[in-house]
Amino acid sequence: MIQDFEESFVDKLRYNKFVTEQSKAEESLLLLEKIVADAEWQTGSQLLNQLRNVGTAIQAKMPWETTPCNMVQRVIKIVIDEYNTCKGASDGGNYQSISQMMFVDPATGDLPKCTDVIPELRDRILEAMAEHKAEVEQSQELISLQGESKIHNDEVIMTCGMCPMVLAFLTKAARRRKFHVIVAECAPKYDGHKMAKCLCTAGIQTTLVQDCAIFPMMSRVNKVIIGTRSVLSNGGIKTFVGAATLASAAKFYSVPLYVCTPTYKFSLVACEEVNHYNSGNLVVPPSANLPPSVDVAVAQFDYVPPENVTSFITNNRGIAPAYVYRQLSELYHPTSYDL
């Protein structure tokens, strides 16, 4: 039954059945809860090995999907913490530098030996996972509540694409603030059209512009607010196409760029591992009859380096890109970095 659920989950990932990253995170936790509750294991080490195997299998099939592996790594940390709590041990809580987390020798990065049989461990882990699931479900609401403190009256905000997190953030802020939002359309998918329509429906003054207008319009902008697909280990972000242009223009004009992201999007993945492409049919239709020697590459994500990001607005607190490594050390156990 667990195997069938895992295969169904991977199929949903492969065919883009999930509308948001939050739905991916919730489905991932549901799979992991089934493993903890129903799988056969007696010791923490046996459970950790099963969790690692599931995470490795998902990563091998869908290497560009970071959220499911983030959930596996988070649950591994929960298992180790609950085991140590039951044993009366302390994890030490020492922070590791980003270089230590990224370049530890995998041969020596084995999971801790949690070999003692603890009857109440299963219930303790499920309880901790329920708390984490509630945090995931409430993350968008907690982020949107910060909108009033980040946005002031008569400001001009620029964003691009369609991001439910940013939409909720701006909509909540508009209840007490009057501001103007400029939305870049984000070709070739043109998700900005949907974003602009949703903002107008919420009563927010909105202007939709072409991507080529980002740079000339940036001089009148007070803040740039975008969402992201994943926060990478170096403090950069993997986000939708068009955000890199927006971030570069913001840096040129010294406009602060804020990224609305829940903590479950913080990943140990490095920037060179995020390449993934859309079908070339998005820009060149099949009827074009291009020669076989022509290769059309349509990027699915943009990479924004950490120096172009001012701050991350998370469900816990604001985080500067330079302190992403600290957040990672709080979320994940160091030995699960190579998942």
GITAUR-V420375 format. One line per field, one symbol per residue. ss: DSSP state (A for helix, B for strand, O for the rest). phi: phi as a letter, one per 30 degrees, with the letter a starting at -180 (. if undefined). psi: psi as a letter, one per 40 degrees, with the letter a starting at -180 (. if undefined). Layout:
# GITAUR-V420375
ss=???
phi=???
psi=???
This chain:
# GITAUR-V420375
ss=OAAAAAAAAAAAAAOOOOOOAAAAAAAAAAAAAAAAAAOOOOBAAAAAAAAAAAAAAAAAAOOOOOAAAAAAAAAAAAAAAAAAAAAOOOOOOOOOOAAAAAAOOAAAOOOOOOOOBOOOAAAAAAAAAAAAAAAAAAAAAAAAOOAAAAOOOOOBBBBBOOOAAAAAAAAAAOOOOOOBBBBBOOOOOOAAAAAAAAAAAOOOBBBBBOAAAAAAAAAAOOBBBBOOOBBOOOOOBBBBOOAAAAAAAAAAOOOBBBBBOOAAABOOOOAAAOOOBBOAAAOOOAAAOOOOOOOOOBBOBBBBOAAAOOBBBOOOOBBOAAAAAAAAAAAOOAAAOOO
phi=.dddddddddddddchdddbdddddddddddddddddcddaccddddddddddddddddddbddccdededddddedddddddddddiccdiiddcdddddcbddedccddedccddbeddedddddddddddddddcdddddddddddcccdidcccbaicbeddeddddddddbbcbccccddidcdhddddddddddddicdbbcbdddcedddddcccbcbbcadacddcjdbcbddjddddddddddchcdcccdadddcdbddcddccdabdddddcbdeddhddeddcccbdcbcccdddccdacccdcadbdedcdeddddddbdedcdcd
psi=ddddddddddddddefehdiddddddddddddddddddihididdddddddddddddddddgdehdddddddddddddddddddddeeihedfhiiidddddeihddefiiiggeihhdedddddddddddddddddeddddddeeddedhiieihhiiiahhddddddddddedeihihhhhidgiedfdddddddddddefhhihhiideedddeddeidihhiaidihideeiihaihdddddddddddefhhhihhhieeehieiideeehiiiieeddhidedfiidehhhhhidiihhideehdihhiedihhideeddddddddihdeede.
